[in-house]
């Protein structure tokens, strides 16, 4: 597909195409787990931490179009992963208690433009430039108390990131059944 070639090896865009639109439906995953004895007081009382994690698995939209007899172009939007993680634990005894809660939410978006050229009948070259936008939010609250005093620690982090990433690739059809490919992707800048 246009999205797969644009991300993994843009030389794949050099295959003959007509105008093509690809889209997928987001798939959500739910992870629930418990960690026994995650917190312990000085008297030996323990508590289990509970975690809930919603995850969005890769989602894409792409449009690939023939630009000339030997060149195709593609526009793609990728959401490689989004996550919402919630965790909490609370433990108490005669001398006091401890509680914590954490929320982590984040998503990344890649917007890419790719070109694929058919250099020879069995050789293709491609290049993609991605713009990146990601954001994240994290909130952590920890509290402790005894009969005489209590403490609370609160932390909040929110960030947005913008960047660029490039990908180049080549494919060689060695035979009708064997194709070799190589692609290189830069780190995000």
C-alpha positions in Angstrom: 0.0 0.0 0.0 1.0 3.6 -0.3 1.2 4.0 3.5 3.4 0.9 4.0 5.7 1.8 1.2 6.0 5.5 2.3 7.0 4.4 5.8 9.0 1.2 5.3 10.6 1.6 1.9 9.5 4.4 -0.4 11.0 2.7 -3.4 7.8 0.6 -3.3 6.0 3.7 -4.5 7.8 3.1 -7.9 5.4 0.2 -8.7 2.8 1.1 -11.4 -0.4 2.6 -9.8 -3.4 4.6 -10.6 -4.9 7.0 -8.0 -5.3 4.9 -4.8 -6.7 5.8 -1.4 -6.0 3.6 1.6 -7.4 4.0 5.1 -7.6 1.7 8.1 -9.8 1.6 11.2 -8.1 2.2 14.6 -7.8 -0.8 16.7 -7.9 -0.4 20.5 -6.2 -2.7 23.0 -6.9 -2.8 26.7 -4.3 -4.1 29.1 -5.4 -4.7 32.8 -2.9 -6.0 35.2 -2.1 -6.1 38.9 1.2 -6.0 40.8 1.0 -7.7 44.1 3.0 -6.2 47.0 3.7 -3.0 45.1 3.6 -0.9 48.3 4.5 -1.8 51.9 4.2 0.1 55.1 6.8 -0.1 58.0 4.4 -2.5 59.8 4.4 -4.9 56.9 1.0 -4.2 55.4 1.1 -4.5 51.6 -1.1 -3.5 48.7 -1.6 -4.4 45.1 -1.1 -1.8 42.4 -3.7 -1.8 39.6 -2.9 -0.7 36.1 -5.2 0.1 33.1 -3.7 0.9 29.8 -5.7 1.7 26.6 -3.6 1.6 23.4 -4.3 2.6 19.9 -2.5 0.4 17.4 -1.2 1.9 14.1 -3.6 3.9 12.0 -3.0 5.2 8.5 -4.5 7.2 5.7 -2.7 7.6 2.4 -3.3 8.7 -1.1 -1.0 7.5 -3.9 -1.1 8.9 -7.4 0.7 8.4 -10.7 2.6 11.6 -11.5 4.3 10.4 -14.7 5.0 7.1 -16.5 8.0 6.5 -14.1 7.0 8.4 -11.0 4.4 8.1 -8.3 3.7 10.4 -5.3 2.1 9.7 -2.0 0.6 11.7 0.9 0.3 9.8 4.2 -0.9 10.4 7.8 0.4 7.9 10.3 -0.6 7.5 14.0 1.9 4.8 15.1 0.6 4.6 18.7 -1.4 6.4 21.3 -1.6 5.4 24.9 -3.7 6.2 28.0 -2.1 4.6 31.1 -3.7 4.8 34.6 -2.2 3.3 37.7 -3.1 3.5 41.4 -2.0 1.9 44.7 -3.1 2.6 48.3 -1.9 0.9 51.5 -2.7 1.7 55.2 -1.8 0.4 58.7 -2.0 1.6 62.3 0.8 4.1 61.7 -0.6 5.7 58.6 -0.7 5.1 54.9 0.6 5.6 51.4 -1.2 6.3 48.2 -0.2 7.1 44.6 -1.8 7.6 41.3 -0.4 8.2 37.8 -1.9 9.1 34.4 0.2 9.1 31.2 -1.4 10.1 27.9 0.4 10.6 24.6 0.1 10.4 20.8 2.4 10.9 17.8 1.4 11.9 14.3 3.5 11.7 11.1 2.5 13.6 8.0 4.6 12.4 5.0 5.1 13.2 1.3 6.8 10.4 -0.7 8.0 9.9 -4.3 8.9 6.7 -6.0 10.8 6.4 -9.3 11.0 3.4 -11.7 14.7 3.8 -12.7 14.7 0.6 -14.8 12.2 -2.2 -15.4 13.5 -4.0 -12.2 14.9 -1.1 -10.1 13.0 1.5 -8.1 14.2 4.3 -5.9 12.1 6.4 -3.4 12.3 9.1 -0.8 9.9 10.4 1.9 9.9 13.4 4.1 7.8 13.3 7.3 6.7 16.1 9.5 6.2 14.9 13.1 3.9 16.2 15.9 3.7 14.5 19.2 2.2 15.4 22.5 2.2 13.9 26.0 0.8 14.6 29.4 1.8 13.0 32.7 0.4 13.5 36.2 1.8 11.9 39.3 0.4 12.3 42.8 2.0 10.6 45.8 0.7 11.0 49.4 1.9 9.7 52.7 0.4 10.2 56.2 1.1 9.3 59.8 -1.0 10.1 62.9 1.1 13.3 63.3 1.7 14.6 59.8 1.0 14.1 56.1 2.9 14.8 52.9 1.8 15.1 49.3 4.0 15.3 46.2 2.4 16.3 42.9 4.1 16.5 39.5 2.6 17.5 36.2 4.4 17.4 32.8 3.0 18.4 29.5 5.0 18.5 26.3 4.6 19.0 22.5 7.3 18.0 20.0 7.7 19.0 16.4 10.2 17.4 14.1 11.3 16.1 10.7 12.3 12.6 9.6 13.4 11.4 6.1 13.5 8.0 4.6 15.1 6.8 1.3 15.0 3.3 -0.2 15.9 1.2 -3.2 14.3 -2.1 -4.5 15.8 -4.5 -7.0 13.7 -7.3 -8.6 16.3 -10.0 -8.9 13.8 -12.4 -10.4 10.0 -12.7 -10.7 9.9 -14.2 -7.2 12.8 -12.4 -5.4 13.0 -8.7 -4.6 15.8 -7.1 -2.5 15.2 -3.8 -0.8 17.2 -1.4 1.4 15.9 1.6 3.2 17.4 4.1 5.6 15.4 6.4 8.0 16.9 9.3 9.8 16.2 9.8 13.5 13.7 12.6 14.2 15.2 16.0 14.1 
